[in-house]
Amino acid sequence: MSTPFVTSSAEAPIDVINVFDLEAAAAKVIPQGAYGYISSGAQDLYTIKENIKAFNHQLVAPRVLQKIAFPADMHTDFMGHRLTSPIIMAPVAAHKLANTQGEVATARGVAKHGTIFTISSFASETYEAQAAERGDQPQWFQLYQSKDDAVTKQMLDTAKANGAEVIVLTADATVGGYREADKRNHFTFPVGLPIVPYQDGQDQTMDAVYKSAKQALGPRDIAFIKDYSGLPVYVKGVQTAADAEIAIRAGADGIWVSNHGGRQLDGGVASFDALQVVAKAVAKRVPIVFDSGVRRGMHVFKALASGADLVAIGRPVIYGLALGGSQGVEAVFEELENELLIAMQLTGAHNIDEIKHTQLIPNQYAD
């Protein structure tokens, strides 16, 4: 990666070649309980591992003689914004678990890089402090809808007042997944979660935090959020064609394919495999955002070729934050984009639109 990562001012830069190296380095500096919360998933961790492996279920065909001058063009136009690439920041709770600068540094790095930052309801920094770092770049707000409509409205008011352009309704976390690392580490949040009114979050378990969220989510909640906020609503956590159809008919402006990074239902389908099914059902009626398991530029490439319009990353950015602050955040985007550019060059894709029209090849040898 182009930016050196340092564990402390007294130590030499760490030689980090890829995102997997970055995670190993971050594990040495993030406290055990916090690292377990960030890195782990539900139960036996089957789904979290399959999220990464599943990208090999589809292969690409190298192309030659395509007259591409390196680097190709990976800029992306989305909702009136010119993004550096189709890679955006996924919502992640409590960035201060990894770095005391928290979401302020993350937002700064993402904005400087020129892409979308998605603010989490369970952020460890105020909405206002994160919004102040946006510059000219778009920010979205990921909503865990509250059981109390007044609380939900207050969060939406704050988001809208601070320039949120999209509300991302997380629909796959009506209860916390069974995350055994948190239980073994007796993990509670050592930092506050100031965006959700009347719930500090500090010294609480994730299960306790989730108890404030609405469990009985339904299609009408999409209309409630749209009508009150006046903003587009993307439904996050969609993994089946049936749920995509329900969400679109209920008024969803976008579908976010995700299994919460393997943190919710263990034994569920890998997010990349779900993307191909959901994209076919959506049939380009609304934009699709994809996350879970993205660790390589080729993963981004295959997600775009499978129907995604934007690809969101979470854990890798937090590891970059842990080791390099806002510069570390930028370096993660740069690394994945450099890998994506190499993939574009070697597969004959001049731009992102051509990636989206690339025909992937099913891997008959995949396990």
N, C-alpha and C positions, 0 to 999 in steps of 0.2 A: 504494500500500500504506500501511497505517496507521502503521507504524513506520519512521522514517527510517533509512536505511542510510548508514554512514560508513566511508570507506576508511581513515582514520586520525584521530587526535584533532585534527590540525591542519587537516583539510579540512571543508568544508561538507557537510551531508547531500546524498545523491544523490536526485534525483527519479526514483523507480522506480514505474511505473504498473502493470506486469504482470510475469509471470515471465520473459518474453523480455527485457525491459529489465534485469531482475535478472541474468540470465546475462551480458549484455554488460558490466554493471558489475563483476561478479565476475571476469571475464576480465582486468580491469585490475589486480587485486590478488592473484590467485592466481599463484604462479610458473608459468612456461610449461610445464614438464614435468608438474607436478601438474595444471594446468588441462587439458592434453591428455589425461591419464589419466582425469580426471573426465568431461570433456565429450564425448570422441570415442567411436568405436565401431569395428566391424570393417571392414576393407578399404575399399570404395568408399563406405561410409556410407549405402548405399541403404536398408537396413532401419531404421536410426536415424531417417532422414527420413520414411520411410513410416509409422513408428509414430505420428507427429503428424498426417500427412496423412489417415491412414485413418479418423479420427473423422468426416471429412466424407463417408465412404461411406454414413453413415446420417444422416437429418435428423429434426428434431422439428417437431411442429405446434403453433403458438401456440394457447393457449386463453384465452377471456374469460368473464366472468360466473361465476367459480368461487368467489367469496366467500372469498378467501384474505387474511387480515390479515398484511401484511408485518411481520417476517419469518416465513416458514413454519418448521415444526419439522423440523430435520435431525438431531436426536439419534438415536443408533443403539444398540440393545441387542444385545450380542454376548458370548456365553460368560459371562453373569452380570455384565457390566460395562456401564455407561451411558457411551457415548462421545459426545463433543461432536458428531461427525459420522462418516460412514463412511470418512473419509480417514485413513489411517494412515501410519506411517513405514516405508518399505522398508529392507531391509538394504543398507548401502553401506559399502565398505571404507575404512579410513584417513581418518577425518574430519579428522585433524590436518594433512592436506595443504592444507586450506582455512582452518583456524583453529587456533592452538596450544592452544585449550581442547578441541578435538576432540569426541569422543563425549559427554564429560561435559556440555558445553553443549547439544549436540543433545538428549540424553536429558532434560535439565532443561526445555528449551523444549517438547518433545513432551509430557512429563508435565504441565507447567503448563497446556498447552492442553487436556489431557483426552482423549488418544487413545493408540494402541498404538505402542510403539517396538520395532523389531526389531533386535536386536544381531547384528552380523556376526562370523563366525569370524575375519575378517581386520580386525577393529577395531584402531585404533592406541591404544586405551586398555584397561586391564584390565576384565574382566567386573565385578569388584566395584565399581570406580569408577562404572561406568555404572548398575549396579543400585541404587546408593546414591541415585540421582536419581529413582527411579521414583515415590516417594510412594505414592499409592493406585492408580496407573495400571498396566495390564498391560504386561509386557515379554515378547517372544518371542525365541527364539534361532535364528538361521539357521546351519545346519550344513553345512560342506564336509566330508563324511565322509572320514576319513583312511584310507590304505592299512593303517595299523596299528590294529587294533581297540582296543588299549590306549589309544592317543591319543584315539580317538573316545569311549571310555568316560570318559576324564578330562575331556574337554570337556563331555560330558553331565552328569557329576557336578557340575561347576562351575555349569552352567546351572541345574540343578535346585536346588542349594544356594542359589542367588541368586534364586529365585522365578520362573524361566521357566515360562510356562504352555503354550507350544506350541513344538515343534521344527519348524523349517522346513528340510526337506531340499532343498538346491539340487541339481537333477539335470541341469541343462543346461550345466554347466561342468566336465566331466570332463577337459577340456583348454582352455587359453585360446584365445579367438578371435584372429585375426590383426589386431592393433591397430597400425596403421602409425604413428599419432601417437606411441605409446610408443617405437617403433623409431627414428623420426626424432629424437626428443628424447633418446634414450639414457636413458630413464626407469628409475630404480630407486627403491624406497621409501626416502625420507630418514628415515622413522620406523619404529619397531619395531611388530610385530604380535603382542602378548603373549598372546592367547588360545590359539593353537595351541601345544601343548607342544613343546619341543625345536626350535622354528623361530622365530627372531627376526624374520626378514623384512627387516630393515634392510639397505639396499644391494643387495637382490635385485630382479630383474625380476619382473613378474607371472607370466611363464611358469615361473620357478623356484619361485615360491610355490605355483603350482598342482600342481607335481610331487608335493607331499605328499598331494594329494587322491586319493581312490579313483577310478580310471578305469572299472573294470568294475562299475558300479552295476547292480543288478537289483532285482526286486520283493522279494526276501527281505531286502534291506537295510531296507525299511520295517518289517518285523516285528522285525528285530534292534534297531532304534532304539526302537520302541514297547515291546518287552519289557524292554529294559534300563532305559529312562528312566521308564517308566510314564506318559509324557506323550503327548498327541495329536501326530500327525505330519502336517504339510501338505507336499505335494510341489510344489516350485517349479520352473518351467520347462516346464510342460505346455502344449503348443500344438496337440495333435491329439486327436480323439475317442478314437482307439485307445489313446493313452497315458493318457488320463483313466480309461478303463475298466481298464487294467492296474493303475494306481495304486489305484483304489478296491477292486478285487478283492484286492489285496495288503494291504489294511487302512488305506489313507490316510484320515485324518479330515478332510482338506480338500485342495482343488486350488488351486494358485496359478498362474494363467495369466500367463506372462511370457516374453519373448525376451531377458531380461537387458539390457533397454534398448538393443537393437541392438549389443551388445558382443561377441556370440559368432558367430552364423552370418549373414554378410551374404548378402542375396538370399533370406532367409527371409520368411515371411508376417508382416505387421504384427500386433502383439499384439492390437489391437482386433478385427481380422478373425478371429483365432484364437479370441478369447473367445466369439464368437457360435456357433462350431462346438462348442467344448468345453462351453459351458453347456447346449446342447441335449442332448449326450451325458450330462452329469452329472445332468440332470433333477432338480435340487434334492436329490439324495441326500446330498451333503455341501456345506459352504459353499465358495464360490469367492472367492478374493482375486485382484485384477488389478493389474498394473503395466505400465509401459513407454509412454513418450510423453505422459504426462498433464501438460498445461501450462495447462489452463483448467478452470474450474468446469463448463463444458458437457461437457468430456471425462469428468469424473466422472459427470455426469448420464447420458451415453450408455452408459458402462460399467455403471452400475447397471441401466439399462433393458435391457441386453444380457445380464444374468444374474449380474453380480458382486454379492457381499454387502459387500465392503470394497474400497477402491481405495487402492493404496499409491503414494507419491511418493518419489523419491530425489534426483536431481540438483537440482531446485529448492530443496530443503531445504538441501543443501550450499552452494548459492550464497547463500542467506539466512544461513547460518552464517558464511560467509566475510566478509560485510559487516556483520553485526549480532549475532554471537554467538547466545545463546539467544533474545534478543528478535527477531533476524532469522529464526530458525527459526519462532517463533510467528507472525510476520508473514506468512510464506508460507502457512501453514495458513489464516490469517484471510483472505488474499486469495482463495484458491481457494474457500473457503467462502462468501465474499461473492458471488462470481460464481455459485456454485451456488444461493444463495438467490434471486438475480435470475432465474436460469433456472427455478427452481421456481415463482416468482410468475407468470412469463409463459407457463408451460406448464400451469398449473392443478394443480400437485402440492402438496398440503397437507403431505406428509411423505415420508420416504424410501421407505416401502412403496408409496406411489402412484407414485413414480418407477419402481420396479421393475415396475409394471404398465403403464407407458407403452409404447405401440406406436410404434417408430421407423419411419421411412419411407425405404426404399432410395433413394439418390440416383442417378437414372438418368444424370445428367450428370457424375458423378465420373470423373476420369481414372484 
